[in-house]
Amino acid sequence: MVDPWLTIIGIGEDGLAGLSEASRKALARAETVFGGERHLALADVGSRGRPWPVPFDADVVLSCRGRPTAVLASGDPFWHGAGASLAEKLQANEWVAHSAPSTFSLAAARLGWRLESVICLGLHAAPFERLVPHLARGGRILCLLRDGKAAGDLAKWLTERGWGASAFWTLAALGGPRENVREYRAKDFAGDIAGDLVAVAVEARGTQGIPRSSGLSDELFVHDGQITKRPVRALALSALAPRVGERLWDIGAGSGSVSVEWALCGGTATAIEVREDRAANIRSNAAAFGFTHRITIITGRAPEAIAGLDAPDAVFIGGGLDRAMFDTVWSQLAPGARLVAHSVTLETEALLGELHQRHGGELMRVEIAHAAPLGRYRSWEAVRPLVQWSAVR
């Protein structure tokens, strides 16, 4: 194909005036132009315009394959836009893209912020909890929201969680004649903003954010007592060695605390828990930390529950390991995958000792005691000794 049949065009609030010559030529020769109703109006494409279906469906564009077609998207189509969704279904010679400045770029330019040090989030259809890992004193965040009402909802959400003192900007219709930028405190913002697309900037001021070291406080998690406690969790995560983009199997997940901390490191997790009430706790914890998109919860018993799952980069078994489970899990690990297992029973400890002898790795016995009252004095109150075996496949 000499000329791509599809042109993906980023358009701003300044409409045709802000488009490059190449974008205008592509629009002029396109038989069909897809986009949001606002985009189609800005480009003045008349009867050739076709609004996006709701929900978005890239197949309607593919139905025009081979005929001159254009797609309009806000700003940079490859930053929270339709660009990648289309490109991944096409050959490289089928499409070309002409991007405009993204809303993030325009917002940073208005506020004088270094874009490379700003967190940029698309919250059109995502929960506000996605902000949780990024909220820290002085942190700067740019959010794309679905409409003006969502800006008020976000300000309320921040205030309820101790971030009401945060500087809070609303940025509407950036780059066009109706551009409007206003600054508030989150706790003082009380009105809806006209318009469908709104960007909000937050400079976080308020309570402390989530620590980034392994071993978060147990109080941050919903649990019924079945939780890998903070110091033990820190040891487990150190041995699991999480890396960005890696996948964890968290078997016997309990509260899901290990899965949450794994996700905080940039990975994804599958939490497997046999009890439905504890699976509900995992769902609550995943939602509270903004990780419903990174933590998958399976209610079931291993090893049956892992059938058909994509192979993991690491596995954590917090308890209940037996030989059948180990044989099934170990056989599914690729070379280089890590396995960490804990035991507080003599029977499982004996199995871990045997596995260490056969497969190597590191076998460690940990005894932890906490200071506790003893009459008028204090003494050490010991918890059950824990044995940890960690190995690389």
C-alpha positions in Angstrom: 0.0 0.0 0.0 1.7 3.2 -1.2 -0.4 5.6 0.9 -1.9 4.8 4.3 -5.7 4.7 4.2 -6.1 5.8 7.8 -4.9 9.1 9.3 -5.0 9.6 13.1 -5.2 13.3 13.8 -4.8 15.1 17.1 -7.0 18.2 17.3 -7.1 20.9 19.9 -9.7 23.5 21.0 -8.4 25.8 18.3 -9.9 23.5 15.7 -8.7 23.7 12.1 -6.5 26.7 12.7 -4.2 24.6 15.0 -3.8 21.7 12.5 -0.8 21.1 10.4 -1.0 21.3 6.6 -0.7 17.5 6.5 -3.6 17.1 8.9 -5.8 19.4 6.9 -5.0 17.6 3.6 -5.8 14.3 5.2 -9.1 15.6 6.4 -10.0 17.1 3.0 -9.5 13.8 1.1 -11.1 11.5 3.8 -14.4 9.9 2.8 -15.2 9.3 6.4 -14.1 11.1 9.6 -14.5 9.5 13.0 -14.4 11.3 16.3 -16.3 12.6 19.2 -19.1 15.0 18.4 -17.0 17.9 19.8 -14.0 16.9 17.5 -16.2 16.7 14.5 -17.7 20.1 15.1 -14.2 21.6 15.6 -13.0 20.1 12.3 -16.2 21.2 10.5 -16.4 17.9 8.5 -20.1 18.0 7.9 -21.9 14.9 6.6 -18.6 12.9 6.4 -18.5 12.8 10.2 -19.3 9.7 12.2 -19.5 10.0 16.0 -17.7 7.3 18.0 -20.0 4.5 19.2 -20.4 4.2 22.9 -18.6 2.2 24.2 -15.6 2.8 21.9 -15.2 0.2 19.2 -12.2 0.3 16.9 -13.9 -2.2 14.5 -16.1 0.6 13.0 -12.9 2.2 11.7 -11.6 -1.1 10.3 -14.8 -1.5 8.3 -13.5 1.4 6.1 -10.2 -0.4 5.4 -8.7 0.6 2.0 -10.7 3.9 1.7 -9.4 7.3 2.8 -10.4 7.6 6.4 -9.5 10.0 9.3 -9.8 9.7 13.0 -10.0 12.7 15.3 -8.8 12.6 18.9 -8.0 15.2 21.6 -4.4 16.4 21.5 -2.0 13.5 21.4 -4.0 10.4 20.3 -1.4 8.1 21.8 -1.7 9.5 25.4 -5.0 8.3 26.8 -6.4 8.4 23.3 -7.7 6.1 20.6 -4.3 5.9 18.7 -2.8 2.8 20.2 -6.2 0.9 20.2 -6.3 1.4 16.5 -2.6 0.9 15.7 -2.4 -2.4 17.4 -5.0 -3.8 15.0 -3.3 -2.5 11.8 -0.2 -3.1 9.8 2.5 -0.3 10.0 1.9 0.8 6.4 -1.8 1.2 6.9 -1.8 4.3 9.1 -0.1 7.6 9.8 -0.5 9.9 12.8 -0.3 13.7 13.2 -0.3 14.6 16.9 -1.1 17.9 18.6 0.0 19.0 22.0 -1.7 16.8 24.7 -3.9 18.2 27.4 -1.1 17.3 29.8 1.4 19.4 27.9 -0.9 22.4 27.7 -1.7 22.1 31.4 1.9 22.0 32.4 2.6 25.0 30.2 -0.1 27.0 31.8 1.1 26.1 35.4 4.8 26.3 34.6 5.4 22.7 35.8 8.1 20.4 34.6 6.1 17.7 32.8 8.8 15.0 33.3 8.3 15.3 37.1 4.5 15.3 37.1 2.2 12.3 37.5 -0.3 12.2 34.5 -3.4 10.1 35.0 -6.5 9.5 32.8 -9.5 9.1 35.2 -12.3 9.3 32.6 -13.5 5.8 33.6 -11.2 4.9 36.4 -11.7 5.3 40.2 -10.1 8.2 42.1 -8.3 5.6 44.1 -5.8 5.4 41.3 -4.4 8.5 42.9 -3.6 6.8 46.2 0.0 5.6 45.3 0.9 9.0 44.0 -0.4 11.3 46.8 2.6 12.7 48.7 3.3 16.1 50.1 4.3 18.4 47.3 3.5 15.9 44.6 2.1 17.3 41.4 -0.6 15.4 39.5 -2.5 16.1 36.3 -5.8 14.3 35.8 -8.1 14.0 32.9 -11.7 13.8 34.0 -14.9 12.9 32.1 -16.8 16.1 32.9 -17.1 19.1 35.2 -19.1 17.2 37.9 -16.2 14.8 38.3 -14.0 17.7 39.3 -16.2 18.4 42.3 -16.3 14.7 43.1 -12.5 14.6 43.1 -12.2 17.7 45.3 -14.6 16.0 47.8 -12.7 12.7 47.6 -9.4 14.5 48.4 -10.8 16.4 51.3 -12.3 13.3 52.9 -8.9 11.6 52.9 -7.0 14.5 54.5 -5.8 16.3 51.3 -8.3 19.2 51.5 -5.5 21.8 51.7 -4.1 20.7 48.3 -3.9 23.4 45.6 -6.6 22.4 43.0 -6.7 23.9 39.5 -9.4 23.3 37.0 -8.3 23.7 33.3 -11.0 23.7 30.7 -10.9 24.0 26.9 -7.1 24.5 26.9 -5.7 26.0 23.7 -8.9 27.5 22.5 -10.9 30.7 22.7 -12.9 29.4 25.7 -9.9 28.4 27.7 -10.4 28.8 31.5 -7.9 28.1 34.3 -8.9 28.6 37.9 -7.2 27.8 41.2 -8.9 26.7 44.5 -8.2 24.7 47.6 -9.6 21.2 47.2 -11.7 21.7 50.4 -13.1 25.0 49.0 -14.1 23.8 45.6 -17.9 23.4 45.5 -19.1 23.9 41.9 -19.5 22.0 38.7 -17.7 23.2 35.6 -19.5 23.6 32.3 -18.1 21.4 29.5 -17.5 17.8 28.8 -13.7 17.5 29.1 -11.9 18.9 32.1 -8.3 18.6 33.3 -7.5 19.0 37.0 -4.2 19.8 38.5 -3.3 18.9 42.1 -0.4 20.0 44.2 -0.8 17.7 47.2 -0.8 19.2 50.7 -2.1 17.4 53.7 -1.5 14.1 55.4 1.4 11.7 54.7 1.3 9.5 51.6 1.9 5.8 51.5 5.5 4.8 52.4 7.4 3.2 49.6 9.4 0.7 51.7 8.3 -2.9 52.0 6.3 -3.8 55.0 3.3 -1.3 55.2 1.5 -1.0 58.5 -1.1 -3.8 59.1 -3.6 -1.1 59.9 -3.7 0.0 56.3 -5.4 -3.3 55.3 -8.8 -4.8 55.9 -8.3 -8.2 57.5 -9.7 -10.8 59.9 -6.3 -11.5 61.5 -5.3 -13.6 58.5 -2.6 -11.3 57.2 1.1 -11.6 56.5 2.3 -9.3 59.3 4.4 -6.2 58.5 7.9 -7.5 59.4 7.3 -10.9 57.8 5.8 -9.3 54.7 8.9 -7.2 54.4 11.0 -10.3 54.4 8.7 -12.0 51.9 8.8 -9.0 49.5 12.6 -8.8 49.8 12.9 -12.4 48.7 10.2 -12.1 46.0 12.2 -9.2 44.5 9.4 -7.4 42.6 10.1 -5.6 39.3 8.0 -3.3 37.2 5.7 -5.3 34.9 6.1 -8.7 36.6 3.3 -11.0 37.5 2.9 -12.6 41.0 0.8 -15.6 42.1 -0.2 -14.9 45.7 -1.4 -18.3 46.9 -3.5 -18.4 50.1 -3.6 -14.6 49.9 -5.6 -13.9 53.1 -6.0 -10.1 53.1 -4.0 -9.6 49.8 -1.4 -7.5 51.5 1.5 -9.1 49.6 -0.4 -8.6 46.3 -1.0 -4.9 47.2 2.7 -4.3 48.0 3.7 -6.1 44.8 1.4 -3.9 42.8 2.9 -0.8 44.5 6.2 -1.9 42.9 4.6 -1.8 39.5 3.6 -5.4 38.9 0.4 -7.3 38.6 -0.9 -10.0 40.9 -3.3 -12.9 41.0 -4.5 -13.4 44.5 -5.9 -16.9 45.2 -7.9 -17.4 48.3 -10.3 -20.3 49.2 -12.6 -18.3 51.6 -15.1 -15.9 50.0 -15.1 -13.6 53.1 -11.3 -13.2 52.8 -11.6 -12.8 49.0 -13.9 -9.9 49.8 -11.3 -8.3 52.0 -8.8 -8.6 49.2 -11.2 -6.8 46.9 -11.6 -4.0 49.5 -7.9 -3.6 49.8 -7.2 -3.7 46.1 -9.9 -1.0 45.7 -8.6 1.2 48.6 -5.1 1.3 47.0 -6.4 1.9 43.5 -5.2 -1.5 42.2 -8.4 -3.2 40.9 -6.8 -3.1 37.5 -3.6 -4.8 38.7 -4.9 -7.4 41.2 -7.0 -10.3 39.9 -8.8 -12.3 42.6 -9.6 -16.0 42.3 -11.8 -17.7 44.9 -10.6 -21.2 45.0 -8.0 -23.7 46.3 -4.5 -24.2 44.8 -3.3 -26.1 42.9 -6.7 -26.4 41.1 -7.2 -22.6 41.0 -4.0 -22.0 39.1 -5.0 -24.1 36.1 -4.9 -22.0 32.9 -3.3 -19.0 34.4 -0.4 -17.2 32.6 2.9 -18.3 34.1 4.2 -16.0 36.9 7.5 -14.3 37.4 7.2 -15.0 41.2 5.0 -17.1 43.5 4.3 -16.4 47.2 2.8 -19.2 49.3 1.9 -17.8 52.7 0.8 -21.1 54.2 -0.8 -24.5 53.4 2.0 -25.7 51.1 2.0 -29.5 50.5 3.8 -31.7 48.0 1.0 -31.8 45.5 0.7 -28.0 45.4 4.5 -27.6 45.2 4.8 -30.1 42.3 2.1 -28.3 40.3 3.4 -24.8 40.9 7.1 -25.7 40.4 6.3 -27.4 37.1 4.6 -24.2 35.7 7.5 -21.9 36.6 9.8 -20.7 33.8 13.5 -20.6 34.4 14.4 -17.6 36.5 11.0 -17.4 38.3 11.1 -17.0 42.1 9.2 -19.0 44.7 8.9 -17.9 48.3 7.1 -20.2 50.8 6.4 -19.6 54.5 5.6 -22.1 57.2 4.7 -22.0 60.9 4.0 -25.7 61.3 6.5 -28.5 61.9 5.0 -30.6 59.0 5.4 -27.9 56.4 8.8 -26.9 57.9 9.9 -30.5 57.3 8.8 -30.2 53.7 10.6 -26.9 53.2 13.8 -28.5 54.5 13.5 -31.3 52.0 12.8 -28.9 49.2 15.8 -26.8 50.1 18.0 -29.9 50.1 16.7 -30.9 46.6 16.4 -27.5 44.9 18.7 -25.3 46.8 17.9 -21.7 47.5 17.8 -20.1 50.9 16.2 -21.6 54.0 15.7 -19.2 56.9 14.2 -19.4 60.4 12.9 -16.2 61.8 11.9 -15.5 65.4 10.3 -12.2 66.3 9.3 -10.9 69.7 7.5 -7.6 70.6 7.8 -5.7 73.8 4.6 -6.1 75.9 3.5 -5.3 79.5 4.4 -7.8 82.2 2.9 -6.5 85.5 4.7 -3.2 86.2 7.4 -4.0 83.7 7.8 -5.0 80.1 9.0 -8.3 78.6 9.4 -9.9 75.3 6.3 -11.6 73.8 7.3 -14.0 71.1 5.3 -14.9 68.0 5.4 -18.3 66.4 8.8 -18.9 64.7 8.5 -18.7 60.9 10.5 -20.6 58.3 11.0 -19.1 54.9 12.3 -21.0 51.9 13.1 -19.0 48.7 14.4 -20.4 45.5 14.9 -19.6 41.8 13.6 -22.1 39.3 
